[in-house]
Amino acid sequence: MPDFKLWDSQQSLRYLKAKDYAEEACGVVQEMHRQVGTLKFDEDGLARRGVLVRHLVMPGMIDQTDDIFRFLAEEVASDTYVNVMSQYRPGGKVTAEKYGQINRAVTMSEDLEAIRIAHDSGLRLDQRSPMEKSYLD
């Protein structure tokens, strides 16, 4: 279950201290998919094998989500499962003065937009709550 947070190298350097984050994440996800394929479930609905990519939606960075989901759909597999996480909350050293762009929680509209992008990309959503399922209705 790899994480994929940011696409832009400048934002990756600023927030993750890794300019090559997206390049490395791309390689990791592609290699994991090569080894184990798309997520498969047993008759009880339990995941048994395959890749599920977790994506933490970041405030004000829905363009990052779009780029990541486009990569997953086009360069990995269009039926890749994604877990869209919107629980980001600023804490620790995240202050308005130092990291103003991410000094807030993700909005409902950003969360809905991330889910719409995943859906429109053909990606499969790891839907765990009834609320998430209602976003697409």
KOLPANU-821300 format. One record per atom (N, C-alpha, C): z, y, x; atom name. Coordinates in nm, 2 decimals, decimal comma. Each point is the difference from the previous one (the first is absolute). Layout:
[[Z; Y; X]; CA]
...
//
This chain:
[[0,00; -0,12; 0,08]; N]
[[0,00; 0,12; -0,08]; CA]
[[0,00; 0,12; 0,09]; C]
[[-0,12; 0,05; 0,04]; N]
[[-0,01; 0,11; 0,09]; CA]
[[0,02; 0,13; -0,08]; C]
[[0,05; 0,10; 0,07]; N]
[[0,01; 0,14; -0,06]; CA]
[[-0,12; 0,08; 0,05]; C]
[[-0,04; 0,09; -0,09]; N]
[[-0,11; 0,10; 0,04]; CA]
[[0,04; 0,13; -0,06]; C]
[[0,05; 0,09; 0,08]; N]
[[0,05; 0,13; -0,06]; CA]
[[-0,10; 0,11; 0,01]; C]
[[-0,06; 0,03; 0,12]; N]
[[-0,08; 0,12; 0,02]; CA]
[[-0,14; -0,04; 0,06]; C]
[[-0,10; 0,08; -0,02]; N]
[[-0,13; -0,02; 0,05]; CA]
[[-0,03; 0,10; 0,11]; C]
[[0,03; 0,13; -0,02]; N]
[[-0,03; 0,11; 0,09]; CA]
[[0,08; -0,01; 0,13]; C]
[[-0,07; 0,01; 0,11]; N]
[[0,07; -0,02; 0,13]; CA]
[[0,09; 0,12; 0,03]; C]
[[-0,03; 0,12; -0,04]; N]
[[0,09; 0,11; 0,02]; CA]
[[0,13; -0,01; -0,08]; C]
[[-0,01; -0,04; -0,12]; N]
[[0,12; -0,02; -0,08]; CA]
[[0,08; -0,13; 0,05]; C]
[[-0,07; -0,10; 0,04]; N]
[[0,06; -0,11; 0,06]; CA]
[[0,08; 0,03; 0,12]; C]
[[-0,06; 0,09; 0,08]; N]
[[0,08; 0,04; 0,12]; CA]
[[0,12; 0,09; -0,04]; C]
[[-0,02; 0,08; -0,09]; N]
[[0,11; 0,09; -0,04]; CA]
[[0,11; -0,07; -0,07]; C]
[[-0,03; -0,09; -0,09]; N]
[[0,11; -0,07; -0,08]; CA]
[[0,04; -0,13; 0,05]; C]
[[-0,09; -0,07; 0,07]; N]
[[0,03; -0,14; 0,04]; CA]
[[0,01; -0,01; 0,15]; C]
[[-0,04; 0,11; 0,07]; N]
[[0,00; 0,00; 0,15]; CA]
[[-0,09; -0,10; 0,06]; C]
[[-0,11; -0,02; -0,08]; N]
[[-0,10; -0,10; 0,05]; CA]
[[-0,14; 0,05; -0,05]; C]
[[-0,08; 0,06; 0,09]; N]
[[-0,13; 0,06; -0,03]; CA]
[[-0,09; -0,11; -0,04]; C]
[[0,01; -0,12; 0,06]; N]
[[-0,09; -0,11; -0,03]; CA]
[[0,05; -0,10; -0,11]; C]
[[0,09; 0,05; -0,08]; N]
[[0,06; -0,08; -0,11]; CA]
[[-0,10; -0,07; -0,09]; C]
[[-0,10; 0,08; -0,05]; N]
[[-0,09; -0,05; -0,10]; CA]
[[-0,09; -0,11; 0,07]; C]
[[-0,05; 0,03; 0,12]; N]
[[-0,08; -0,09; 0,08]; CA]
[[0,07; -0,13; 0,01]; C]
[[0,13; 0,00; 0,04]; N]
[[0,08; -0,12; 0,02]; CA]
[[0,02; -0,07; -0,13]; C]
[[0,03; 0,07; -0,10]; N]
[[0,03; -0,06; -0,13]; CA]
[[-0,13; -0,06; -0,06]; C]
[[-0,11; 0,06; 0,02]; N]
[[-0,13; -0,06; -0,04]; CA]
[[-0,02; -0,14; 0,07]; C]
[[0,02; 0,00; 0,13]; N]
[[-0,01; -0,13; 0,08]; CA]
[[0,10; -0,10; -0,05]; C]
[[0,12; 0,04; -0,02]; N]
[[0,10; -0,10; -0,05]; CA]
[[-0,04; -0,06; -0,13]; C]
[[-0,03; 0,09; -0,10]; N]
[[-0,04; -0,05; -0,13]; CA]
[[-0,12; -0,09; 0,00]; C]
[[-0,10; 0,04; 0,07]; N]
[[-0,12; -0,08; 0,01]; CA]
[[0,03; -0,14; 0,07]; C]
[[0,08; 0,00; 0,10]; N]
[[0,04; -0,13; 0,06]; CA]
[[0,08; -0,09; -0,09]; C]
[[0,10; 0,06; -0,07]; N]
[[0,08; -0,07; -0,09]; CA]
[[-0,09; -0,06; -0,11]; C]
[[-0,09; 0,08; -0,05]; N]
[[-0,09; -0,06; -0,11]; CA]
[[-0,09; -0,11; 0,06]; C]
[[-0,05; 0,02; 0,12]; N]
[[-0,08; -0,11; 0,06]; CA]
[[0,08; -0,13; 0,01]; C]
[[0,13; 0,01; 0,03]; N]
[[0,08; -0,12; 0,02]; CA]
[[0,04; -0,06; -0,13]; C]
[[0,04; 0,08; -0,10]; N]
[[0,06; -0,06; -0,12]; CA]
[[-0,07; 0,04; -0,13]; C]
[[-0,10; 0,09; 0,00]; N]
[[-0,08; 0,03; -0,11]; CA]
[[0,07; 0,08; -0,11]; C]
[[-0,06; 0,01; -0,11]; N]
[[0,05; 0,07; -0,12]; CA]
[[0,12; -0,07; -0,06]; C]
[[0,09; 0,08; -0,05]; N]
[[0,13; -0,06; -0,06]; CA]
[[-0,03; -0,10; -0,11]; C]
[[0,06; -0,11; 0,02]; N]
[[-0,01; -0,11; -0,10]; CA]
[[0,13; -0,04; -0,06]; C]
[[0,00; -0,03; -0,13]; N]
[[0,12; -0,03; -0,07]; CA]
[[0,01; -0,15; -0,05]; C]
[[0,12; -0,05; -0,02]; N]
[[0,01; -0,14; -0,05]; CA]
[[0,00; 0,01; -0,16]; C]
[[0,01; -0,11; -0,06]; N]
[[0,00; -0,01; -0,15]; CA]
[[0,12; 0,08; -0,06]; C]
[[0,10; 0,03; 0,07]; N]
[[0,12; 0,08; -0,05]; CA]
[[-0,02; 0,15; 0,03]; C]
[[-0,11; 0,03; 0,06]; N]
[[-0,02; 0,14; 0,03]; CA]
[[0,07; 0,05; 0,13]; C]
[[0,04; -0,09; 0,08]; N]
[[0,06; 0,03; 0,13]; CA]
[[-0,10; 0,01; 0,11]; C]
[[0,00; 0,11; 0,08]; N]
[[-0,09; 0,01; 0,11]; CA]
[[0,03; -0,11; 0,10]; C]
[[-0,11; -0,07; 0,05]; N]
[[0,02; -0,11; 0,09]; CA]
[[-0,07; 0,03; 0,13]; C]
[[-0,11; 0,08; 0,01]; N]
[[-0,07; 0,02; 0,12]; CA]
[[-0,09; 0,12; -0,02]; C]
[[-0,02; 0,08; 0,10]; N]
[[-0,09; 0,11; 0,00]; CA]
[[0,06; 0,13; 0,02]; C]
[[-0,08; 0,10; 0,00]; N]
[[0,04; 0,14; 0,04]; CA]
[[0,03; 0,09; -0,12]; C]
[[0,11; 0,06; 0,01]; N]
[[0,04; 0,11; -0,10]; CA]
[[0,03; 0,12; 0,08]; C]
[[-0,07; 0,11; -0,01]; N]
[[0,01; 0,12; 0,08]; CA]
[[0,09; 0,10; -0,08]; C]
[[0,11; 0,04; 0,07]; N]
[[0,09; 0,10; -0,06]; CA]
[[-0,05; 0,14; 0,04]; C]
[[0,00; 0,09; -0,10]; N]
[[-0,04; 0,13; 0,03]; CA]
[[0,10; 0,10; -0,06]; C]
[[0,06; 0,08; 0,09]; N]
[[0,10; 0,10; -0,04]; CA]
[[-0,08; 0,13; -0,03]; C]
[[0,00; 0,04; -0,12]; N]
[[-0,07; 0,12; -0,04]; CA]
[[0,09; 0,12; 0,06]; C]
[[-0,07; 0,09; 0,07]; N]
[[0,07; 0,11; 0,06]; CA]
[[-0,03; 0,13; -0,08]; C]
[[0,10; 0,09; -0,01]; N]
[[-0,02; 0,12; -0,08]; CA]
[[-0,11; 0,09; 0,06]; C]
[[-0,09; 0,04; -0,09]; N]
[[-0,11; 0,09; 0,05]; CA]
[[-0,11; -0,07; 0,08]; C]
[[0,00; -0,13; 0,01]; N]
[[-0,09; -0,07; 0,08]; CA]
[[-0,08; -0,11; -0,07]; C]
[[-0,04; 0,03; -0,13]; N]
[[-0,07; -0,10; -0,07]; CA]
[[-0,14; -0,03; 0,06]; C]
[[-0,05; 0,10; 0,08]; N]
[[-0,12; -0,03; 0,07]; CA]
[[0,01; -0,11; 0,10]; C]
[[0,12; -0,02; 0,06]; N]
[[0,03; -0,11; 0,09]; CA]
[[-0,01; -0,13; -0,08]; C]
[[0,06; 0,00; -0,12]; N]
[[-0,01; -0,12; -0,09]; CA]
[[-0,14; -0,04; -0,02]; C]
[[-0,08; 0,10; -0,04]; N]
[[-0,14; -0,03; -0,03]; CA]
[[-0,07; -0,06; 0,12]; C]
[[0,02; 0,06; 0,12]; N]
[[-0,07; -0,06; 0,12]; CA]
[[0,05; -0,14; 0,03]; C]
[[0,13; -0,02; -0,01]; N]
[[0,05; -0,14; 0,03]; CA]
[[-0,05; -0,10; -0,10]; C]
[[0,00; 0,03; -0,13]; N]
[[-0,05; -0,09; -0,10]; CA]
[[-0,15; -0,02; 0,01]; C]
[[-0,07; 0,10; 0,04]; N]
[[-0,15; -0,02; 0,02]; CA]
[[-0,02; -0,10; 0,12]; C]
[[0,08; 0,02; 0,11]; N]
[[-0,01; -0,09; 0,11]; CA]
[[0,03; -0,15; -0,05]; C]
[[0,11; -0,01; -0,07]; N]
[[0,04; -0,14; -0,04]; CA]
[[-0,11; -0,06; -0,09]; C]
[[-0,06; 0,08; -0,09]; N]
[[-0,10; -0,06; -0,09]; CA]
[[-0,13; -0,03; 0,07]; C]
[[-0,04; 0,09; 0,09]; N]
[[-0,13; -0,02; 0,07]; CA]
[[0,00; -0,08; 0,13]; C]
[[0,11; 0,01; 0,07]; N]
[[0,01; -0,07; 0,13]; CA]
[[0,09; -0,12; 0,01]; C]
[[0,08; -0,03; -0,10]; N]
[[0,08; -0,12; -0,01]; CA]
[[-0,05; -0,09; -0,11]; C]
[[0,03; 0,04; -0,12]; N]
[[-0,05; -0,08; -0,12]; CA]
[[0,03; 0,09; -0,12]; C]
[[-0,09; 0,00; -0,09]; N]
[[0,01; 0,08; -0,12]; CA]
[[0,11; -0,05; -0,09]; C]
[[0,04; -0,12; 0,01]; N]
[[0,11; -0,06; -0,08]; CA]
[[0,13; -0,01; 0,08]; C]
[[0,02; 0,09; 0,10]; N]
[[0,12; 0,00; 0,07]; CA]
[[0,11; 0,05; -0,09]; C]
[[0,12; -0,06; 0,01]; N]
[[0,11; 0,04; -0,08]; CA]
[[0,08; 0,12; 0,07]; C]
[[0,03; 0,10; -0,07]; N]
[[0,08; 0,11; 0,05]; CA]
[[0,13; 0,02; -0,08]; C]
[[0,10; 0,04; 0,07]; N]
[[0,13; 0,03; -0,06]; CA]
[[0,01; 0,16; 0,02]; C]
[[-0,02; 0,07; -0,11]; N]
[[0,00; 0,15; 0,01]; CA]
[[0,15; 0,04; -0,02]; C]
[[0,05; 0,06; 0,11]; N]
[[0,14; 0,04; -0,01]; CA]
[[0,02; 0,15; 0,00]; C]
[[0,07; 0,05; -0,10]; N]
[[0,02; 0,14; -0,02]; CA]
[[0,14; 0,05; 0,02]; C]
[[0,08; -0,09; 0,07]; N]
[[0,14; 0,04; 0,01]; CA]
[[0,04; 0,09; 0,12]; C]
[[-0,10; 0,06; 0,07]; N]
[[0,03; 0,08; 0,11]; CA]
[[0,09; 0,11; -0,04]; C]
[[0,11; 0,03; 0,07]; N]
[[0,09; 0,11; -0,02]; CA]
[[0,03; 0,05; 0,14]; C]
[[0,00; 0,14; 0,01]; N]
[[0,03; 0,05; 0,13]; CA]
[[0,15; -0,02; 0,04]; C]
[[0,02; -0,02; 0,12]; N]
[[0,14; -0,02; 0,05]; CA]
[[0,00; 0,02; 0,15]; C]
[[0,12; -0,01; 0,06]; N]
[[0,02; 0,01; 0,14]; CA]
[[-0,05; 0,13; 0,06]; C]
[[-0,10; 0,00; 0,09]; N]
[[-0,05; 0,12; 0,07]; CA]
[[-0,11; 0,07; -0,08]; C]
[[-0,03; -0,05; -0,12]; N]
[[-0,11; 0,06; -0,08]; CA]
[[0,06; 0,13; -0,06]; C]
[[-0,03; 0,11; 0,05]; N]
[[0,04; 0,13; -0,06]; CA]
[[-0,12; 0,08; -0,03]; C]
[[0,02; 0,10; -0,09]; N]
[[-0,11; 0,09; -0,04]; CA]
[[-0,06; 0,07; 0,12]; C]
[[0,09; 0,04; 0,10]; N]
[[-0,05; 0,07; 0,12]; CA]
[[-0,08; -0,09; 0,09]; C]
[[0,04; -0,12; 0,01]; N]
[[-0,07; -0,09; 0,10]; CA]
[[-0,12; -0,08; -0,06]; C]
[[0,02; -0,05; -0,12]; N]
[[-0,09; -0,08; -0,07]; CA]
[[-0,02; 0,04; -0,14]; C]
[[-0,04; 0,12; -0,03]; N]
[[-0,01; 0,06; -0,13]; CA]
[[-0,09; -0,09; -0,10]; C]
[[-0,11; -0,05; 0,05]; N]
[[-0,09; -0,07; -0,08]; CA]
[[0,06; -0,13; -0,06]; C]
[[0,09; -0,06; 0,07]; N]
[[0,06; -0,13; -0,05]; CA]
[[0,15; 0,02; -0,04]; C]
[[0,04; 0,12; -0,02]; N]
[[0,14; 0,03; -0,04]; CA]
[[0,02; 0,00; -0,15]; C]
[[-0,06; -0,10; -0,07]; N]
[[0,01; -0,01; -0,14]; CA]
[[-0,03; -0,15; -0,04]; C]
[[0,03; -0,04; -0,11]; N]
[[-0,03; -0,13; -0,05]; CA]
[[-0,15; 0,00; -0,05]; C]
[[-0,05; -0,12; -0,01]; N]
[[-0,13; -0,02; -0,06]; CA]
[[0,00; 0,03; -0,15]; C]
[[-0,09; 0,07; -0,05]; N]
[[0,00; 0,04; -0,14]; CA]
[[-0,06; -0,12; -0,09]; C]
[[0,02; 0,00; -0,12]; N]
[[-0,05; -0,10; -0,09]; CA]
[[-0,16; 0,01; 0,00]; C]
[[-0,05; 0,12; 0,01]; N]
[[-0,15; 0,01; 0,00]; CA]
[[-0,06; -0,06; 0,13]; C]
[[0,07; 0,02; 0,11]; N]
[[-0,04; -0,06; 0,13]; CA]
[[0,00; -0,15; -0,01]; C]
[[0,11; -0,06; -0,06]; N]
[[0,01; -0,14; -0,02]; CA]
[[-0,11; -0,06; -0,09]; C]
[[-0,02; 0,07; -0,11]; N]
[[-0,11; -0,04; -0,09]; CA]
[[-0,13; 0,01; 0,07]; C]
[[-0,03; 0,10; 0,08]; N]
[[-0,12; 0,01; 0,06]; CA]
[[-0,02; -0,11; 0,11]; C]
[[0,10; -0,03; 0,07]; N]
[[-0,01; -0,12; 0,10]; CA]
[[-0,03; -0,13; -0,08]; C]
[[0,06; -0,02; -0,11]; N]
[[-0,03; -0,12; -0,07]; CA]
[[-0,15; 0,00; -0,06]; C]
[[-0,04; 0,12; -0,04]; N]
[[-0,14; 0,01; -0,05]; CA]
[[-0,10; -0,02; 0,11]; C]
[[0,03; 0,05; 0,12]; N]
[[-0,09; -0,02; 0,12]; CA]
[[-0,01; -0,15; 0,03]; C]
[[0,12; -0,07; 0,00]; N]
[[0,00; -0,14; 0,03]; CA]
[[-0,09; -0,07; -0,11]; C]
[[0,02; 0,03; -0,12]; N]
[[-0,07; -0,07; -0,11]; CA]
[[-0,15; 0,03; 0,01]; C]
[[-0,04; 0,13; 0,02]; N]
[[-0,14; 0,03; 0,02]; CA]
[[-0,06; -0,06; 0,12]; C]
[[0,07; -0,03; 0,10]; N]
[[-0,05; -0,06; 0,12]; CA]
[[-0,02; -0,15; -0,01]; C]
[[0,05; -0,05; -0,11]; N]
[[-0,01; -0,15; -0,03]; CA]
[[0,11; -0,08; 0,06]; C]
[[0,10; 0,07; 0,06]; N]
[[0,11; -0,07; 0,06]; CA]
[[0,09; -0,05; -0,11]; C]
[[0,08; -0,10; 0,03]; N]
[[0,09; -0,07; -0,09]; CA]
[[0,14; 0,06; 0,02]; C]
[[0,06; 0,04; -0,11]; N]
[[0,13; 0,06; 0,00]; CA]
[[0,11; -0,11; -0,01]; C]
[[0,10; 0,01; 0,09]; N]
[[0,11; -0,08; -0,01]; CA]
[[0,09; 0,07; -0,10]; C]
[[-0,01; -0,04; -0,13]; N]
[[0,07; 0,06; -0,11]; CA]
[[0,13; -0,07; -0,03]; C]
[[0,11; 0,06; 0,03]; N]
[[0,13; -0,06; -0,02]; CA]
[[0,07; 0,06; -0,12]; C]
[[-0,03; 0,12; -0,03]; N]
[[0,08; 0,06; -0,12]; CA]
[[-0,10; 0,03; -0,11]; C]
[[0,06; -0,01; -0,13]; N]
[[-0,09; 0,03; -0,11]; CA]
[[-0,05; 0,15; 0,00]; C]
[[0,08; 0,09; 0,07]; N]
[[-0,05; 0,14; 0,00]; CA]
[[-0,13; 0,01; 0,08]; C]
[[-0,01; -0,08; 0,12]; N]
[[-0,12; 0,00; 0,08]; CA]
[[-0,12; -0,05; -0,08]; C]
[[0,02; -0,10; -0,08]; N]
[[-0,11; -0,06; -0,08]; CA]
[[-0,05; 0,10; -0,10]; C]
[[0,09; 0,08; -0,06]; N]
[[-0,04; 0,10; -0,10]; CA]
[[-0,08; 0,11; 0,06]; C]
[[0,00; 0,03; 0,13]; N]
[[-0,08; 0,10; 0,06]; CA]
[[-0,14; -0,02; -0,02]; C]
[[-0,05; -0,12; -0,01]; N]
[[-0,14; -0,03; -0,01]; CA]
[[-0,05; -0,02; -0,14]; C]
[[0,09; 0,01; -0,09]; N]
[[-0,04; -0,02; -0,15]; CA]
[[-0,06; 0,13; -0,05]; C]
//
